[in-house]
């Protein structure tokens, strides 16, 4: 066992690495454990809304990531059944100095955050799979399986940022409350210029059979096309069905190259607590939502950096440990009151089967086109959802620009605070 650290972070994805970097900038000593051999480039959410750009700027990463990714201001909504497409341009929001979304791969964000974190002394260990944790009176001990056998690490605090199937959450005995959707989503990365057939650089496709979220990922022509299929279909043959689905999305074109793909189930779940003893949770380990609207990435990143801020204050003796329970309560509230209802409504709209309801949804989309501030489409307010900050003096204390934005779609009520 090496020297004890202030914090062990499990998971080297964007949430884990951004959280580790924020902690290190606040003076904490940090070790990151990751079971994979390197940062993985798999199909995952890759659009960072203006509110999240506040984080990237504060952590000193935005300039590099703007050079790697690209800025996008337009969002397309397509309803092929009714021959309708609309484009809404991102408008500035009071309190947020950015009027664009950043498209960048999660692996790029994690890599850049890691490079900055390592310069501050953060230890990042790949091929380290957490096997056991012991939460004691003064801190936590973590056993990890490696190619060289089991290794043991100690720290005062442990943060699980290891995804929806979090090992840390399971070992800590924390329930993952909520439900799993019956559908399967398939995320594909493909070389194909969707703009040639009328798509924007970010898009919703509303259709009861062929719903999709389509977005450009980089400057080299890589796009993400995520669609839904019946979960009763054989999982091991999902790749064989991709070309048939592309036939519809790409209007018969075969001029494309599939780079990668990944099927996954969808969840609306949150941990029963984000703080138990010396164990804390962030990102999808804390709360997981369906990917319709970018709320999972947005809320996951904010949970991580707010945690880094309040935990850093505890480590420095500026706050008592009771603030961690307040953190847990508030982030769970943000998820259940804001994130989950908004993402659920977006998912419903994308795959709505009732014809009359689809017509009502179309009327709401048209209303948004006429008045972008009408609040007729929840997704377009998703980039505002960052939640409340708990600690006086926090660097994020003035970052919530969203008081009282009311949402009403076809009689369904939501509220973004």
N, C-alpha and C positions, 0 to 999 in steps of 0.2 A: 504494500500500500504506500502510495506517494504522499506528498504533503496534502493536508486537508485544505480544500478550497471554500470560498464563500458559497458558491453555487455550482451544481452540476446541471447542465441542460442536456436532456436526451432528445435527439433529433436535430439533424443538420439541414433541414429544409429552410425556406425563407423565414418562417416564424421563429424557429429555433435560433438561427444565426442572427436575425435582427434583434432578438431578445438578448442574446449573449453580447452583442456589440453594445447595445444600450446599457447593459449592466456594467460592462468594462469601462465605458465612458464615464460612468458614475463612480468608478474606483473599485468595483468588486473584482475578486479573482474568480475565474470561470474555467471550467472544463466542459467541453461538448463531446458527448458520446453518440456515435452513429453506427448502426449495424451494417449499412451498405459500404462497399469498398471505396466509394467516391460520391460526390453530389450527383444525384440521378436526374437525367433529363427525360422525364416521362410526361405524357399529356396531362397537364393540370392547369388550373386557372392562371391566366397570364396578363390580366388587365388590371392596372392599379389606378383607382379613381383619384380625383383631385385631393380628397381628404387624406388619403394614404401618402400622397406626395409630400404632405407636411412632414410626415415621419422620415421619409427618405432624405429630405432636405436637412432636417434637424440632425440626422445621423451622419450627414456629410456624404451621401451616396448619390444624390439625384443627378448631379452633373455627369458622372460616369455612366449611370443607367440610361440617361437621355441619349448619350452617345452610342450605347449598345442597342437600345430599343428604338421606338419611334413614338411621336406624339400623334394622337388622334382626337378630333373634336366632334366627329359625326357618328351618329348611331342610327342604323336602319331597322325598321320593323316591317316585315313582309307577311302578307296574308294572301298566299297564292290562290286560294279558293275563290276569293273575291277580286282577284287581279289588282291588289292594292299594295303599294310600297310607300313608305314615308321615311324622311330623314329629319332627325332633330339634332341641332348643333348644341353642344355643351355651352351653357351660359355661366358667367361668373357668379359665384355665391358669396355673399357677405361673410367675411372671416376666412375665406379660402383664397389664396393668391394665385391659383392655377385654374385655367379654363380648358384643360385638356386631360385626357387619360393617357397613361404611359403603358404601351404594350411591350412587355419584356418577359422572357421566360423565367419561371421560378428558379431554375438552375443558375441563371445569370445573377439574379438578385441574391440568392444564397451565396454564390461564389464571391461576389463583390463584397458582401457583408463579412464573409469569412476573412478575406484578405485584410480588411480594415481591423477586424477583431484580433487577428493573430498579431498584428503590429502592436496591439495594446497588451499582449501577453496571454490572450485566450488560447488554451490548449484544445485542439480539435483532433479527435481520435476516431478514425474510420475502422471498419471491421470490428467494432465493439458492440456486441448485442447484450442488452441488459437482461440478466437472468434472475436476479433477486434483489430486493431492497430491505433494509432493516432501519426502521425509523426509531431512533433512540431519544433520550432526554435532551441531548445537546446537538443533535444533527442526524444525518442519514448516512448509511453505508450502502454502496451499490456494488454488486458483483456483476461482472460482464464477461461473456464468453468471447475469446479471441483465438486466432490461429495458434497462439503460443500458450493456450490454456486459459484458465479463469484468472481474472485480475480484479482487484478490489480498490474502490475509490471512496473517499469520504468527503463530505461537505456539510455545511450547516443547512443548506437548502437544496432541494431537488425540484427541477421544473420538467414536467413531461410535455414536450412539444413534438411527440412522436405519432401524430396522426389519429384518425378516428378509431383505429384498432389499437390504441395506445397500450403498450406493455406496462408503462408506469401506472396508468390509471387502474389497470387490472390488478397489478401487484399491490397497489395501495388499498384495494377493496372498495373503490368508488364506483357506484352504479352509473350507467350511461342511460339516462331517462329519455323517453320519447318513443318514436316509431321509425321503422324502415319502410320505404315505399315499395310497392310491388313491382315496379318497372326496373329494368336494367338500362343504364346509360352506356353508350359507347363513345369514348373520346378518341378522335383520330387526328393525327398531324399529317398534312398532305401538301404537296407542292402543286398548287393550282391557283390561278388568278381569278378569284370569285368576282372581282370588280368588272371583268369582261361580260358577266351575265347579270349585272345590275345590283350587286351587293356593295355595301359600304365596308369599311375596315372593321366594324363590329356590328353584329346583326342578331335579331330574333327572327325566327321563322315560326309562325303560328299555324299549326295544322294538326288535326286529330291523329294522323298517322305519321306524318313526316315532320314533327316539330324538331327544331334544331337551334343551337347557338353556334354562330359562325363568326370567327374573328381572325384577322391577320396577326401573325405572331412575330415576324421579324422583317427586316428589309430585304431579305433574300428570297422572298416568295413562299415562305412557309405559313400555312394557315391551319387553324383548328376548326374542325367540324364535329360537334358533339350532338348526337341524336339518341332517340329512345327506341328500345325494342322490347318485345314481350320477354319477361324474365323466365317464362316457361320454355323458351327455345334453348337448345343445348349450348352451354357456355363454351365448350371446347371447339365449337365450329363457328363462333361469332365472326372470325375473320373472313370466312367464306361468304358471308352475307354482306360484307361492306360494299362490294362492287354493285350489288343490286340496289342498295340504298343510294349510292352515289349517282346512279342512273337518274334518279329523280332530282337530287339537289343540283347536279351539274348539267341538267337539261340534255342528257344523252352524250355529253362529251366524255371521251376516254383519254384526254390529254392531261393526265395527272399522274403523280407518283406518291404512293402511300409511304410515309416515313416511319410512322409508329402508330400504335393503337393500344387502347386499354379499356376493358369493360369494368364497370363498377356499379355497386348498389348505392342507393341514395338514402340519406338519413335526415331526420329532423330530431336531433338528440342533443342533450346537454348533460354534462356530469352533474351529479346531485350536489356536489360542492367542488369548487376550484381550489380549495385549501383544506388539507387534512394533515395535521401535525406539521412536519417539515416538508411536505409534498405539495406542489402547486401545479396547475395545469394551464396550458395556453394553446392557441390554434385549434385544430380539429380535435385534439385530445380533450379540449375543454368543451367545445360545441361544434357540431357538424350539421351543415344544411345542404339541401340540394343546390346545384350550381347555377340555377336560373337567375342570373342578375348580378353575380359577383359579390354577393354579401358574405359568402363564406371566407374568401380571401381578405376582404376589407375588415370584417369584424375580428377575424383570427389574428391579423397583424396588430390591430389596435389592442386586443386583449394582451398580446405579448409585450408590447412596449409600455402599456400602462402598468402591467405587472412589474416590468423591469424598473419603472420609476418608483413605485411604492415599495417594492422589495429593497431597492437600493437605499431608500430612506430608512427602512428598518435596519439594514446592515450598518448604516452609518450612525445609528442611534437617534435619528431625527424623528422617528415615529415608533409607536409601540406595535407589537405583532397583531393587535386587534384590527389594524387597518386591513390586514389580509383577508379577514372575514368580510369586511365591507367591500373590498375588491371583488370577492367571490359573488356576493349578493348582487352587486351592481352589474357585473358582466353577465350573470345569468338573467337578470332583468332585461338587459339590452337584447339578449338573444331571444328570449321567449316573447317579449312585448313588441320587438321591432324586426329583428332579422328573420325569425322563423315565419311570422305572418306575411312579410313582404315576399320572401322567396317562395312561400307556398302559393301565394296569389300569382306570382309570375309563372310558376310551373303550371298552375291551372289554366291560365290564359294561353300558354303555348300549346297545350294538348287538349283543350276543351272539345268535348264530343257533341254537346248539344248545339244544334244549328242556331236556335234563337239566341242562345247565350253568345255564340260566336259573332252574331250580328251586333249585339250590344257591345261586345269587346271592340269590334271594329269602330263603332261610333265613338268609343272612348279614345281610341288611338287617333282618330281624325281630330277629336277635340284637342288632343295634345299637340298635334301638328299646328293647329290654329293658335294655340296659346300654350307655349312650353311651360309656363308657370301654373297651369291649371291643375297639376297633380294627377292627371288622368292615367298615368302609367307609373307604377311603383318603381320599376327598375331605374328610371331616370332620376330618382331621388336616392338611389342606393349609395351613390358616392358621398352623400352627406352623412351617412350613418357612422359615427365614430364613438358615440357614447359619452357619458359623463366621466370626469376625472375626480379622484377622491381626495387628493392631498393638496392642501394649501401650499403654494409655492411650486407646484409641479410645472415643468416646462410645457405641459399640455393643457394647463388650466384654462386657457382662453381659446381652445381649439374647436369647441363644439358650436357650429354655426346654425343649428337646426331646431330652434325652439318652435314648437307648435305648427309644423307643416302637416296639414290634414290631407288624407288621401281617401278618395271614394271612387271605386271602380265598379260599375254595374251593381250598385247597391251594397257592395262589400266594403266594410269600413276598416281602415288601418290608421295608425298614427305614428309619425316619425317625430321624435322629440328632439 
